[in-house]
Structure formats: C-alpha cells, structure tokens
C-alpha cells in the first residue's frame, strides 16, 4: 500500500478502527472504498462489532497494484503522476515484490472441495468440484507477510501472486514511468477562473487552500455569495414546552427568538466590518426560519410586537446593502415583506430579486403607495403558495422596469383545481394597476395548475384594454409549464392574447391539444420564432412530461413547419422508435455464431443489433423547414434529451446525434429541459 493509505489507517486506529470517509475520488477506487467505510460505520453505530476486518482492504490492495501500473502506462487518477509519489510507491513495491518472491519459493499447491450455501459439496458431471489454492510452508512466513502488509487471510494467495505478476509484466513492457508534465496551476488564468465559477463554494474554498495562486483566484468566488439566516433552534423537548402555562411559553419563545436575532445581528456587524468581503459580495440571501415555524411565533402575532422584533434586523440589512455597493442579487427565502425592507431594497443597486414563500406584513398593503420604487431591478422570480402570493404581487408594483419575470408555483397547486382564487396571477382587483407587460421581454411560469392559464390570458387582455395607447407586447421569450395540462380553449385564448408579440423563444409544457393545426396557429401568431419547444401530455392526470404518443404521425406535422421562416430549433417529446432491431443475426444461423473472443474483436464495437431512427425524423422535418439546425427529442425532466444537429457536408443535409452533455446544454439554452427561469442577460 502507498503512504497515503498508511496515513489513513493510522488515523483510523486512533478513531477506533473506522477509516476516514472520501468525498472526491482523487485516487483510484476511493468512491467504492468510501461506500464500504460508510456501511461499516453505520454497522458500528447499530451495535455491530467494529473490530471485524476492514472490508476495504481488497480495494487498497488493488489500488496499490493499479496505481503502479498507471504510472507506467501513463494513465492514472486525479492525484496525478508526480515523480515524488512514484518514488515513494516504488520503494514499497520493491520491498513487496521481494517478499512475494520469497513466499513463492515456499508455496505448496493444494485443493479443497467447493461447497454451496448449505455446506454441501458441489457436484458437476458426477464429480466434486475442487478449488485450486496455495499454502506456505512454514506458515509463519505467510502470517508475517500478511501482518506487515495488512492483507487479510480472506485474500487468496493465487490472486495475490496473479496480481503481482501482472503488475510486473506491465513494468517490463513499459519500463519507463510516465510522469505528469502539466498540472492544474499550469492552465491559463482564464480557465482557472472558469473552473472556480462553475465549482461549488465548498470546492472553491478547498481549492483556494492549496496554494497562493489558487487562493488569489478563489477569493472573489468564496465571498461572492452570502446566506444570512435568522435561525430557529427548535427545542428537543418541544412537546413538553407546549404543555407549559402560556406565560412560561411566551418567556421561553421570546428568549429563543432574541437569541436568534442577536446571532443574526452579530453576523451582519462582522460583514460590515470587513471591507474586503463587502467589495466582493454579489449575491445576498436572507432566510427567516421563524416564518415557517408557527408554534414559536405566537407571541409576536400582534402588529406592534412583530414590528418591534424585526426593526433592528431590517435596519441592519439596510446598512449592509449601503456598505456593499456591488450586491446585484437578493434572495428572500422566506422572509417577511415589510415597508422598511422595501425601502432598503429601493436604495440599493439590485438587478435581480428572488422572492420565495414570503408573507407580507399586515401594514404593508396600506403603506405601499408611499414607498419608493426600485428603479434598477430588471429580473424577478416569484415562488408562490396559497399563503404568500398576495404580498409578492404587491412588491411587483414597486418594480417598474422589470424585463424578466419568472413565476413558480408549488406542488400544492395541483390540488386547487376547484378554487376560483388565482395564485400564480394577481387577483382581479389589482390586475389593471399591475402592468409589467409594457416592458417585459422574458416571461416564465412553471409548476402551476391548469386554471392559471385562463387567468393569465385574462390578465393580458385586461392590460390590452386598459393600458394607454399605443400598447404592444415586447415579449421575446415565453415559457409555460402546467402541471395537469393546458386545456385547448385556454391555449387558444392565450395565443390570441400574445398574438403580435415579437416572440423568438416559445416553450409550452403540458399540451392537451396536439393536432397539426396547432403549428399553424403558432406560426401565424409568432412568425419570427427561432426556437420552439412543445411537450404533449397523453393523460389529464399526468403531472410530468415524458415521451408521448402524439395523436398524429410525424409526416403529418412536418408540412406545417413550412410556415416558419426563421425556426432554427425544435424540441418535442414525440415518441419514436429510437432503437430498432436489425436482421444482422440471420446470417449467423447459416454460417455459425462467433465465439466470445471473435464477437468482442470483430462485432461488438459495430453495434449491429440496433440502430437509431431519430436522424430520419430530423431529415423529414428539415425537408419542410430548411432553416432548422437542431432537433431535440425531450424525454422529460431528469433524463438527458436526444439532440440532432445538422452537419452539412458538401451541401447535403446530415443530422448527427450530439454527445449527451452537449445535448443537455443545448436544450437548457432553449428552455426545454427544466423549469428554471430565462437567464437575465
């Protein structure tokens, strides 16, 4: 084993025999080793004997062999093929190989009968089956060797000699180890910044701790985002607390909340004192855990008590926003919306605002007409529920220049089909006064009930009828994802209200109507479309989209695409025979089937058993819509789409399937595979 394994085992002895867990697979087989370690750790917690042999010893032994082979083959792991690591490994290998050669001199072959689960001898063709193995004479040599190298007796000597010889053969075949010439820090600084940008905060911090170079690069990303939580420390004996008299409960709850407020204010004070952190802060998330925990907030149900409690918190947030001029995004998830908070947001330079499950203060609606407007906010995301939608819509009236609006419902909305009150659309009395449509460029609504589609169309209609002339929609991106499916009449009404908008990207997820004339309606309403995604639902009780049997054949839809003059991307969940069997196997019946070795060498890599038919559909659609460049088959959320791109060779159309990672990126760019809002830029 290498030096890293020895260090881990020494640490394990100090912890009582449980070796450390692995989060990232820097060395070979660490993920598999981590699973075995966690399984053993869970067993020790449930009273099982942790003194049992470590099951991961086999993995560490294989890593020892395969790491040495990797150095000589030139292909290893994330730890790298560095000369210092190899020299340490080579010293251990020489000692190990000398010990194996010494054992082989004293090896004596023997055999023993193979037994089944009931300890009965296994019989094959009337004869017992024997296992060939080796033993060492004298046995003290083997015991000393196993103890030195921490090899459990369950590991067969035959396998040990075999692995050793295979490793030695690799060394003889590739006598010179291939050391790594380039490392991560040798990459251009631009690539290192790209790596930091896509990594999690946890990974950025760990990478920044490795060297001065990575520390200097990571410092901007480590402090780019900050999450301030008003934590709710729920008591362990909560049932006993609720059984106390009312006055004692109030005192207990008051102390809990005041303690949480004190911790919150101290964290804000610390941030304000660090100019180096404030200058790099771009995103601020505020979370109030007490808004979700009603039993402990009954003592501030009255308006005066709630205002008194939150007043120093809001004042501290305002001071933080003033001291951190580079904050461009604020997330409230969840938080109580108050007039004081809106005043703080108005004086900042916010560009993006996310409001998730936020409940408005009782006095907020009365004071809203006296509040200042937030002139810099361009992108807003609402996550709404039955309790939080009213306050969120009131906030929108304070944001006059929103260009990107995203509305998300929650799963509870699927059970609201019989209610008349809208959730994802403003209530009737404030719709005429709430008009983001004049300047809105991107709109997204997802995870909402089917009733919201008609309400959305009615909202746009009210704005069209009451807004000062001339009024025209400025929408270029529109996405609608409905849980229970979009009724045909509601869909047609929505298309009529959106008619004339300069749409370029359109996503409709949850269609209940998918006749070919739907493409005619869309093309007539939005002639400048360059991206269209359609997901059909076969059943009214289907909540998620997947591959579906559309009511007509593909060649009936294809001619309708001729009405699109600029369409470059089409995504749909049309079910086709993606894999179809061939007749290649028939000639084997006449000429004989190949052996396992012949099959592996000659036939397996050719994938003769199946072929994909998606490119045929892509060529059919392209024949009627020559501007099409990309066609995506959308299997639903959580499954990578199948994307075909037109690779024109010599003027001939040739759609080819792209790699799944590229497919996910392409579909996400067009809004086809997730409920995420449109990007701000």
N, C-alpha and C positions, 0 to 999 in steps of 0.2 A: 504494500500500500504506500501511497505517497505521503508527503509530510503534512498536507492539509487534512487527510484522513486521520492521521495520528493525533493532530491537534484537536480535531472534533471528538475523538474518542477519549482523550484526556479530559476535555470539558465534560463529556458525558459521565465519566467516573465521578467527577465532583458533584454532578447533579443526581447521582443515584442510578446511573445506568441508562438514562434516556438521552440519546444524542440529539443535537440541535435540529431544528426544522429548516427547510430550504424554501426560499420564496422565488428565486430566479435560478434557472438551470445554467449556471456558469460552467460547471463541469459535467462530464458525461453522466447520464442516468440520475441526476440529482432529484428530478421530479418524482421518479419512481421510488427512490430512496426516501424522499420526504413522505410519500403516502404510507410506506411501511412504518416509518417512525411515528407518524401521527396515529396510525392504528394501534401501535404498541403503547403509545402514550394514553390513548383512550382506555385501553385494557387495564393499565396500571391504576387509572382513576376509578375503575369499577371493581377494584379489589383483586385483579389478576396478578399473578406473580411477575414482577418486572425483572426478576433475576434470571428469567429464561433467556436462552441465547438470542442475541440480536439477529432478527431475520434479514437485516440489510447487509450482512457480511458478504453474501454472494455478490451483491451489486458492487460493493467496494473492491472485491477481488477482480471482477470483470472490468471495472474502471481502471485498475492498475494495469491489466494487460492491454486494454484497448487504447489507453492514453499513450502508452509507449508505441503501439502500432501507429497511432495517429501522427506522432512526431515524424516517423519515418515515411509515412505515406503522404504527409503534407495536408492532412485534413483532421481537425480536432474539434475544439469546443470554444465557448466564449472566453475562457480564461487565457487563451492564446498559446501559441507555440514559441515560448520565450526560452532562451538558452539557459538561464538560471534555473527555470523549472525543470528543464530536461536533465541538467547535470544532477540535480537532487534525485530525480527519478532514476537516472542511470546507475547511480551508486547503489540504490536499493535493488535494482534489477540484477546487478552483478552478484550481490550477496544472495538474493533469492534464487537465481539460476544455479549458483554453486551448490546451494542446499538441495535443490531438486536433483541435480546430477548425483549428489551423494546418496540421496534416497533411492534413486533408480538402481544403484548397484545392489541394494539390499531388498529390492522389490521381488515379491513372490506371487505369481498369479494363482488365483483360486476362483471357484464359482459356487454360487448358492442358488437354491430354487426360488423362483419368483412366486409370490403369494398374493392372493386377492384381498379384498376388504375384510373377509371373514377368516383370514389367515390360512386359507386352503391353497395347496399348490396349484399353479396354473398349468393346465394340460392342453397341448396343441398337437394334433395329429397323433394322439395316443401317447405322446411323450411329454414329460415335465419340461417346462421352460426354465433355463438357467441364466443367471446374470453373471457376466464375467467381471471380475474386480481384481484389485491388487492389495496385498498387505506387506508390511515392512517387518523384517526380522533382523535385529531385535526391535520390538515395538517402542522401546524408549526413544529411538531416533525419530519416529513419526510424532510421538507425543511432544517432544521438544520442539520439532519444527512447527507443528500446529500452534503451540503456545507462543512461539516467537512471532509468528506472522498473523496470529489471531484468526486462524482458519478453523471453522467448526468441523467436528468429526462427521457431520452430515454431508460434507462436500466430498465427492468420490475422488479417490486417487487417480483413477483413469481419466476423469475430466480435468484434473489438475495437471497431469502430465501432458494431456492433449492441448490445453490452452497454452502451456509453456512452450511446447514445440511449435505451435502455430505462430506464436509471437516471435520465436527465434527465426523461423522461416521468413517472416516479414523483414526482420532486421538484416538477414543475409541477402534478401532480394533488393532492399533499399538501404544500403549500409550507411549512407549519409543522412542524418536528420535534417529536416527542412524547417528552419527557423523562420518565424514571422518577421517580415521586414517593415510592414506598416502597422501602426496602432491607431486607436481612435483619435488620439490627440494629433495625429499627422494629417487628419482630414482638414479641408478648408474651414475657416471660421464660420462661413455661411452655412455649411452643412451641420456644424455643431449647434448653431442656433436653431436650425430646423429640427434637429433631434430633441433639443430642450423644449421647443414649442409643442411638440406632439407627445412628450412624456408627461406622466402624472407628477404632481407636486412631490410625492413621496420619492419617486425615482430621480427627480431633479435634485432634491436635497442630497440623496446618496451619491449621485454622480458628482455634485459640486464639492463633496468632502474628500475626493480622491486626489486633487492636485490644485495648485494655484490657478492654472489655466481654466479648468472646469469651474472653479469657484467664481472667477471673474465673469465667466459667461452665464453661469446659472443664477447669479444674484438677482438679475432682473426678473427671472421667471419664478424664483422662490417667493418673492414678495409681490408678485403681480396680482394675486387674489387673496382675499382675507374673509374669513367667516366669523362673524360676531354672533354669539348665541346667548340669549337670556335663558340659561339652563334651568330646567325643572328637575330637581333632585327628589324623586318620589320616595317617600319613606318605605322601608321594608315592611313595617307593621302597619300598613295603610288601613287595614280593616279595624285595628284597634284605635287608630286615630279618629276614624269616622264615628266610632262609638262614644267618644268623649263628649262632654257637655259643649254646647255651642260656643261659650266664651273661651274655653280652653282650646277648641279647634281653631278659632279665629286667631288667638295668640300664636299658636303653632304655625299656622299657614302664613301669618304675617312675617314671622321670623324667617321662614323658608324663602319667601319672595324677596325680602330685604337683603338676605344673604346673596341671592342670585343677582340682584341689582348691583350690589357692591362689587361683586366679581366682574360684572359687565363693565361698570364704570372704570374700574382699575385697568382693564384691558384697553379701553378706549384711551385712557390717560397715557398708557405706555406707548400706544401707537403715535399719539400726538407729539410725544417727546422724542420720537425717532424720525428725524427729517430724512435720513437715508432710506427708510422704509416707505414713508409717505410719498416720496418723489417717484417711486416705482409702482405704487399701488394703482391698478387699473380697474379692478372689479371688487365690489364690496357686497357681501351677502349678510343680511340681517335675519335672524331666526328667533322667534319668540315661542319657546316650548310651552309656555303657560297658556297660550290661547287654545291649545288642544286639550289641556288638562283641566276640565271644568270643575271637578270636586275641590280643587285647592284655590280657586279664584273667586269663590262666592263672597269673600269679604270685601272685594272691590267692585261688586256689581253696580253700586251706585256711581253716578257720573262723577261726582266730586272726588271720591276715593280713587277711581281709576285715573283721572287726570293728575291727581297729586302723585300717584305712584310713578307714572310714565314721564312726568315733566322733566326730571333730571336726565332721564335716558335720552329723550328726544333732543334736549339741549346739547348733550354730549355728541350725539350723531351729527347735529348741525355744525358743531365746532370741528369735528373730524372732516366733514365734507369741505369746509372752508380751508382747512390746513392741507388737504390732499387735492390739489387742483387738477391732477391727472386722472382722477376717477371718472371713467366714462360709462360704467355699467353698475347698476344697483339691482340686487335681487332681494325681494321681500318674500320670505317663505318660511312660515307665515309671519304676519305682523299686523298689529292693529293700526288701521289708517286713521290718522288724526290731522287736524288742521295744521298743527305745529310741524308735523312730519312733511306735509306738502310744501310748507314754506321753506323748509330746509332743502328739499329737492329742487325748488324753483331757483334758488340762488346758486346752485351748482352747475357744472357744465356737462350734465349727463347726456348721453346719446342713446343709451339702451336701458330700458326699465322692465323688470320682470316682477309681476305681482301674482303670487301663488297662494290661494286659500286665505286671502286677507279679509278680515272683517272690519267694517268701518265703525268708528266711534259714533255714539248716539248723537253727538252735536255736529258731526262732520257735514251732514246734508244742509243744516241751517246756515252754516258759515261758508259754504262752498263758493257763493257768489262774491265774497270778499277776498278770496285767496288769489295770489299772483299766479300767472301762467308760467309753465316750464317751456321756454322757447327753444331749447336745444335738443329735446328728446325727439328722436326720429324713429326708433324701433321699440315696440311694446309687445310684451307677451303676457296674456292673462291665463291663469289656470283657475277655473271657476267651479264652484259647487253650489248646492242649494242655499248655503249659509253666507257665501262670500260674494255672489255675483253683483249685488246692488252697489256695494261700495266700490268695486273695481270699475264699474261703468261710470260712476261719478268722477273717478280720477281721470278718465279719458277726456272729460270735458275741459280739464286743465292742461291738455297737451295738444295745442292747435296745429302742430306741424308734423304729426306722425305720418310716416311714409310706409312703415312696415308693421302691420298688425297681425298678431297670432293669437288665436283663441283655442284653448284646450279645455275640454270637459273632463269629467272623471267617470269611472265605471258605473257609479250610481245612476247616471243619467239614462242608462238603458232601461231602467225601471220606471221612468217618468213619462211613458207614452200616453197616459191618460190625464196628464195635468195640462192646464191651459197657460201656466206662467212660464215664460221663456227663461232660460238660464244663460245660454251662450249668445243671446242677443238682448239688447236693452229692453226694458219694459216699455209698454206702449206710450206712457205719458211723457217719457223723456226722449223718444226716438227723434221727433222733429228737431230738437235742440242739440242733438248729438250727431254731428256730421263730420266724420273723418274721411268721407269718401271724396271730398273735393281735391285732396292732395295725396290720397292713399295710392301707393304704387304696388305694394305686395300685401296679399291677404291670405291667411291660412286659418282654417277651422277644422279641428280634429276631435275625435272621441266624443261626439255629440249625438243626441237622439235624432230620429228622423223628423220629428216635429219642428226642429230648429231650422230646417231647410226652408220651409214656407215662411217662417218668421224672418229669416234673413232676407228673402226676396221682398217681403213686405217692408222691411226697414229701408232697403234701397229704393223701393217705389215711393215711400214717404219722402225721402230726401229728394228724389227727382221732381216730385210735385211741389215741394215747399221751398226748395233752395232757389236763391236769386238766379236769374238767367244772365248769361248763358252757363249752363251746368253740363259738364261732360265728365265721365269717369276717366281716371288716369291709370287704371289698373294695368299692370304688365304681367303680374304673377298672381294666380288664383289656385288655391288648393282647398278641397273639401273632402273630408273623410268622415263618413257617417257610420255609426255602429250597426244599426238594424237595416240599413239600406235606404236609398233615396227613391221615394215614390215617383212614378213617371210624371204626374201632373206638377208636382213640386219642382222636379228637374226642369221641365219645360218653362215654368214660370220664372225660375231663376235665370235660365238662359236668356229669356226675354228682357229681364231687368238689366242683365250685364251686356246686352247687345250694344255694339258700338264701342266698347272699351278696347283699347289697343293691346289686348292680351297677346303675350308671346309664350307664356308657360301656363298650362292648364292641367290640373290633376283632379280627377273625380274618382274617389274610392268609395265603393258601396252602391254601385248602379243596380237598380232593379229592372231597368229597361235597357236592352242592348240590341235593338233592331238596327239594321244597316242605315236607316234614315236618321239615326242619331248623329252619325258622322256628317250628314248633310246639314243638320241644324247647327252643329258646332262650327263647320266651315263657313256657313252663311253669317253666323254671329261674330266670328273671330277670324277673318281671312288672313291675318298676319301671324298666326300661330307658328312657332318653330319647335315647340315641344308639347306633346300630348300624351297623358297617361290615363288609362281607363281600366278600372278594376270592377268586374261584374260579380254580383252575389247570386248564387243559384237558389238560395232559400231565404225567406224573410226572417228566420231566426238565426241566421249566420252573422256572427259579430266580427269575424276577421276574414280578410280576403286571402284567397289562395288560388291555385289553378282551378279554373271553372270551365264547364261546358257551355260555351256561348250558344245562343239559340239558332245561329246560322253558321254556315260553313265559311272558311276563310276566303274563298274566292267570291263570296257574296259581299264581303266587307271591302275587299281590295279595290274594286272600281270606285267606291265612294271616296277613297283617298285622293282621287284625281282633282277634287275641289280645293285641295290645299296646295298653294303655290310656293310656300316657304317652309313647309314642315321638314325638319331635319331629324327629329327624334320621335319615336312611337314606342310607348310602353303599355303592354296589356297583359292580362292574366289568362289569355286564350290557351286552353289545354290542347296540346298536340302530341303526337307520338314522338317524343323527344328521342326515345331509343326504340328502334325497330330491329327485329331479328333478320339475319341474312340466311342464305342457303349454302354457306361455305362448307358446312359439316357433311353435306351429302356425299361428296367425293371420297370422304374417309371410309364410308361404308363399302366402297368398291376397292380402294387402294390400301385400306388398313389404317388404323389410328396410330398417330405418332406416340413414341414413348414420352415419358415425363421430361427427359432431357431434350429430346427433339422439339417438343412443344415449347419449352422455355426458350430455346435458342432460336427457333425459326418462326413460331406463330404468335406467341403470347403478346409481343410488342406491337403486332399489327392490328389488334382489336377487331378481328374479323367477325366476331359473333354478333355485334350490334353496330348500328350507325345512327347518327343524329339527323333529324329531318328539319330542324329549325331553320337552317340556311335556305331550304327550299321555300319555306313560308316567307322568309325575308326577301328573296328574289321576286316572289309573286307580288308582294306589297310594293317593292321598289319599281316594278314594271309599270304600275299605275301612278306612283308618286315619285318621280325621278329625283326629287330633292332629298329624299330620305337617306340619311347617312348611318343612323344607328337604330336598331330594333331590339327591344328588351322584352323577354318573357318573364313575368313577375309572379313568382310562386307564393308571395306573401311575406309578412314580417318574420325575421329570424332566419330566412333561407336565402342564400345568395341568388340573385337573378341570373338569367342566362342572356347574355348580350352578344349581338352580332353587329359587326361594323363592316361597312362597305370598303373593301380594299380594291380599288380599281386598278387593274393591270392591263395595260395596252388598250384602254377604252372599254374593257369588258368588266361588268359588274361581278364581284366575287365577295360575298358576305362571309366573314370568318368569325368564329367564336373567340371572344377575348378571355383572358385569364380571369378567374373569379374575383380576385382582389380589384382588378381594373373594372370589372362589371359592377361591383358594389359602389365604387367611386363614381362611375358614370351615372348609375341610377339615382344615387343620392344627390348628385348635382342637379338632376331634373326633378327632384322631389318625389320619386316614385316608390321608395322603399321604407320610408319612416314617416312618423307624424311630426318630425322636427319642423320648426318654422323656417321660412325662407331666410337665407343669410342676409345680414344687414346691408352689405355692400352689393 
